[in-house]
Every structure is written in C-alpha cells, then in structure tokens.
Amino acid sequence: MRAFKQPPILGKTLLGLAVAGTLGATQVQAGEVEVLHWWTSGGEAQAVGVLKELVEAEGHSWKDFAVAGGAGDSAMTVLKSRAMSGNPPSAAQINGPEIQEWGELGLLGNLDDVAEQGDWDALLPEVVADMMRHDGQYVAVPVNVHRVNWLWANPEVFADAGVEVPTSWDEMFVVGEQLRAAGYVPLAHGGQPWQDATVFESVVLSLGGSDLYRQAFVELDAEALESDTMIEALTTFKRLRELMDDGMPGRDWNLSTSMVIGGHAAMQIMGDWAKGEFIAAGLEAGEDYVCAPVPGTASDFIFNIDSFAMFRVTDDAAREAQQTLARLVLEPEFQSAFNQVKGSIPARPDLDMSEFDSCAQQSLADFQGASEGNTLVPSMAHRMAMRSDVQGAFFDIITNYFNSADMTAEQAAERLVRAASVAG
Ligand code: GAL
C-alpha cells in the first residue's frame, strides 16, 4: 500500500490564502458559516477539510453540520426540520432540482454579486448554471461533477482468479461465478435504497441507452417505464444479487469499497466518490485499483453535480462568510485540490487537469464525448433527474422489488408507471 500523497497544489494554495487572508483582514468582516453536508466517509471528510481550511484561511469560522448517510437522504430530512423550525444553516449541500424546490419556498439567498465578480455566466456550462439559478438569480454554487456509471475493481483479485474485468452483463455473470469459486465476493454492495437505485440506473442506461434512460427518468414516460427493455433491466438488476454477499443489507457504501480495497471483494458499482476511498487508502489509480465504465455504458455518462445552496441570512458578517464560501468554491485552487481528493472532476471546464489521475482524465474525456454525442444523462439516484417526491417513490419501488422474492419485473414496472403518473 502506498503512502497518502497530498495533491501538490493543496499545500501551496493554503499557504497563499493564509497570507492573503491576513493581509485582507482589515477589509473583511469575520463571520461564521454553518455548512450542512453528508461527507463523512474517509475520502469525503478529507475533501470537505479542503474547503474548511480555505474558508478559515480567509478569517471566517466554519461550523460543521455533517449528517452521516450516503447520498444525503438523512441530511435532507434534518435540513427540512431545521428549516421548518426557522433555523436553517447558512449553507447546505443541495443537489439538482431540489435547489428549485427550496428556491420556491423563498428561503435561499442571492449570490448574484459573487457570480458577477467571478463571471460564472461565462465560466459554467449553461446546463450547470441553470441548475444553480432560481428565478434568474444564482442561489447555489456547483462543486464538482461526479460520474455515477463506474465499476471499481481490484486487479490483484482478478489476477488471482485468472479472469478479466467484465465488459458485458453476460461476462459479468460468468466472471462473477469464477470469482466466487476462487473465494471472493464478486460484487460488493450495500443494501440501502439509494445504493440499489445507483446500480439500477446504470443497468437501465446500459441496456436502454441514453434515450430510454431520459424517457424513463426525466420525462417519466409510461411507455419507456414499462417497455421490454425496462423489464430486461429490472431482471438483470435483480440477478446481480447472485454476485453479492449476505452481509449487504444496510451496509454503507464506503464499507463495500473497503471490501474491494482489502481484496475481500472483486468489484463495486458506484460513483467516483468511491475513488476518494481508494485515494485515502494511499492507492494508485490504474495500478492498485481499476476504474471501468459499467458494462455497456462506455460512451455514456450519468452525471451527479454536488452544490452548495445558501440560505437567506440577515447578519452582515454571516453574509460575508457565506459569500466567501461561494466564491472560493469556484476558484481554481479549490476546484483542483478538492476534486483530486473527492474523486470527481472540476465543475469548471477551463482548468489544467494534468495533475489529475487516469480515472479523472477518462471521466473528463467521457464527459466531453457524452456532451457532444448527447449521451450525458442526469442521475436519478442522486437527485439530478426528477422532483424529490417522485424520486422517493421510485426508490421504494426499486428497493422493494430488489429485496422481494415475489414481486415480478412486470409488477415493479407497473408501479413505476403509477408513481410517475401521480407526479404528472
Ligand atoms: C452523492 C454525492 C457524493 C457522494 C455520495 C456518497 O449523492 O453527490 O458527493 O458523497 O453521495 O455520500
């Protein structure tokens, strides 16, 4: 195992900003920013530490409001109760269309000044900028772009079993049995609704392509949701259980990644925040671990953009701290240092990526290819594709189907159609 390498830019950046922070201290009113997020795994915590240090180097204080639970389901529940009691944090990790839902409640603050100074309009791709605006005003700032449709593999395990990383579902099941016979868990998984949905959406993309994916999960089209291809995707998804272990119910995603890191399991289907765990363990992309697109999705890209939305605050110092946070997030230093730890690629496309590892380079190339080929799709499992109430209903159906011995793929598809029609 290799020693953890701090991204070279990080040390330089923090030093520079500490100096700048001291020099500018007379003009800046030091305030506190309370930040709700769900980055509590080893890799995630290191990544959020980058932001905390930058904010503090500017003289502000960071109040950490971390709510454990992958994909933020628990964090969103806690956020709702804080907001309902009239006491939301000043900043919160809120992703995708939910930004609009919070905007509609009139609770979000305006970031237009920061956006204008940083020229966000020119900097951000239009689709990303759109997601960050409510009613024409910036209310959130994007942190990164995660790719969801990744397969993570331990090459030593594959070598020991004498098999190759699968590139089709047929191969997946054959190779899986061989890995099992060699004493490994073929596919590490955590049985939680969002993790089930994460695997399922990749299977849908693989078998149905980006058109069917969009019809089903963005347009909520009934025909797509009960199509033969969707039935096949549901069937393949459930069959993947054969490759998982009995310990999966409720297991956190990062524990599954640890199973791959430790050579107990061969593979995991997970977004590239999993790479944060490999990095935190001191491992090298392409050598100690392998990233490959989920079978059948090499030219497609399921995106998941993390962002911070800012709640309205009245105190000037708190507002100053909040605006500083928003500004820092899109600056090159943060984008480069944070994303090299988090596993994602930068939210701004103009950065030098030469310091990034081979998985990030591939992610970027595939992101660009998918944008050009119109095969870039928003993650259903990670709040990018649909309203939160519909997403919640989809999660229930997908998980119940995955865990039920009786529910057929046809019945699950019918339920998805019903959940989608209630939304319409
Ligand atoms: C995702 C989030 C990622 C990652 C993951 C697991 O929804 O976008 O940043 O942290 O959850 O917690």
Boltz pocket constraint, residues with backbone or C-beta under 6 A from the ligand:
constraints:
  - pocket:
      binder: B
      contacts: [[A, 38], [A, 39], [A, 44], [A, 69], [A, 70], [A, 71], [A, 72], [A, 146], [A, 273], [A, 304], [A, 305], [A, 306], [A, 381], [A, 382]]
      max_distance: 6.0
